[in-house]
Amino acid sequence: MAAALIPLLGMEPLGRAPIQSLPSEADTIRLIWGHVDSNFKGFRGISSICCNVEDRRGICLLGKPGSCGGQDSPCLLFKVKERWVEAGFPIVDIDNKIIYKLTNLKKKFDKKKGDRKLNQEEKVEFNQQLAKTTFSLAPVDWKQRIMADSFLLSATKKDRVRVLLDYVGDEESPATR
C-alpha cells in the first residue's frame, strides 16, 4: 500500500534525508510526515522526535552506543541531523534549537495547508519555494568552526566553507535565532 501523499506538497513521505544534498524545508516536512502520522498528530516536541536523550535538554546521542543510529528506524532528530554530520558540517550545539525549528516549519506548513483559497499554481509555487531552501542546522560561528578543525587540510576547509555558503548564505543562520 502506497503512503498517502502530503497535502499541498503532493509528495510521498521520506524515510530518510536524500543522499545527494542537505535536506530542504520540503525534505524536512516529508521526514516529519513519514515519522508521525499523516496529519502531524503526535508531534509533541522532544519525546515524539528523539528516542534517546542524555538529559532534559534533548541531546541526540547520534551514533553513540545506545542511540537509534544503528537501528532500522532512527528517530526524526537523528534523521534531520544525519546529513549535516555526514557532510562534515558543524551543527547547532543544542537540539532544542532544532526542535524549535522543526515546530516552526510544521506551523508554517499547517498555516499554508489550511488556506483553502490557494489555487494549484500557488501550491506549486509554495512547494518550489520550500524545495529551494535548506533546513539549516548551521551555528552562527560555522565558518570559524570549520577553519578551526585541525584534522582538515586547508583546501578541504575552504571547500567546506564554499559549499556551506551555497546552502545557507553569508547571513546569520536561522537555526540560532
N, C-alpha and C positions, 0 to 999 in steps of 0.2 A: 504494500500500500504506500503510495507516494505521500510525502509530507504535504500538509496544507500550505498553500502559498501565503506569503506575508502580505496582508492587505496594504495597499498603497504602493509597496515596492514591487509586488508581483514576482517575488523571488522565493526560492526554496530556502529553508534554514541551512546554516552551515554547521557541520560537525566540528570543524577546525578552521583556524585562520588560513587564508590562502598562502601557499608557499612562495609565490613569486614576488610578493610585496608586503609591506606593513599594512595592517588592516585599516580600511577606510571606515568612516562612520557607518556606511551601508553594510560593510562586512561585520562590524561590531553589532549592529542591530540584528543581523542574521545569526550571529553567535548567541546573542541573548535569546532570540526567538527559538533557537534549537535547544537551548539549555532549560528554559522554563516552558510552560505550556503556551499554546498558540495565542493567548491574549496577554502574555506577560504576567499572568497571575502567579503569585508565589515569589515575585521579585521583591524581597524584603531586606535588602542590604547584605551585610557580611554573611549571615547564616545561610542565605539562599544561594550565594555565588562562590563561597570559599569553603572547601571541605575540611581543610586542616589549617588552623591558625596557631601561632605561637603564643599570642596574648590577645587581649580585648581590642587592640588596635587593628587586628586583621592582617598580620604579616603572612603572606603566602610563602610556604616553605619551598616552592619552585625547585624541584629536582632533588631536594634533600631527602634522606631516608624518612619514610613515613608520609611523604607527600603523595598527592594524587598523580604526579607527573609520569610515573611508570605504569599507571593503570590504564585500562581500556577507555575509560571516560573521565578525563580530568575535569576539574571544576571550571567554571566560567572565568574566574580570576586568573587561573593558570593559562587558559587558552588565550586570553587577552594579552597577558604578559609574555607568552612564549615566543612570539615572532620578534619582539624587541630584543629579548635576551639572546636568541639565536643569531640575530643580526649583529650582536655585539654593541648595541646602543645602550647608553645609560637610561635608566627609568627612574621615575619619582621614588623616593625612599619610603613613603607612607602609602600603604594600599588603600587607606580611607579616601585619598585623593582620587584614586582610580574608581572606587565605588561611587564617589560623588559624581565623577564624570559620566559613568555608566547610567546613573539615575537621571542626570540632566539630559543625556541623549535619549533615554526612554521617554522622558516628559516631552521633549521636542517632537519625537515621533508620534506619541499619543495625541498631541495637540494637532498635528497635521492630519493624522488618521481620522480624527473626529470632525474635521472640517468637511462637511457634506457638499459645500459649494465648489470644491475643486473639480475642474474638468480633467480629462485624460491628459491633455498637454501639460497642465500644471503638475500632475502626479509624476509624469515622466521627467519634467524639469527638476522636481524635488529629488527624485531618485538619482539623476545625474549629478546634482549638486552634492549629495551625500557620498557618491562614489568617487568624486574628485578630491575629497578631503582625506586627511589622515587622522585616525583616532590617536592623538598624540599622548605619549606617556613620558615625553622628554622633560627632565627637570630644567629649571631656569638656567643652571650652570652646566648644561650638557657639553658645550664646547670645551670648557675648562676640564671637565671630567675625562673627555676623550684625549685631550692633549696631555693630561697628567698620567695616563696609563703607561707605566714604564715597561710593560710587556709587548707593546706595539712598536713597530718601526715607524719612523717619521712619515713615510709615504702612506702607510696604512692609516695613520691618524688623520692626515689631510684628506684622504679618500673618504673616511667615515664622516668627517665634518661636512664635506661636499655633498655626500648622499643625504645626510640628515637635514642639511639646509634645503634640499629639494623637497623633503617631506614636510618639514614644519616651518620653514621660512626663517627669517632672521629675527622675528619678534619673540616676545616672551611666550613661553609655552602655556597653552590653556590649561594643562594638567596641574599647574601650580597656582593658578589664580584662585 
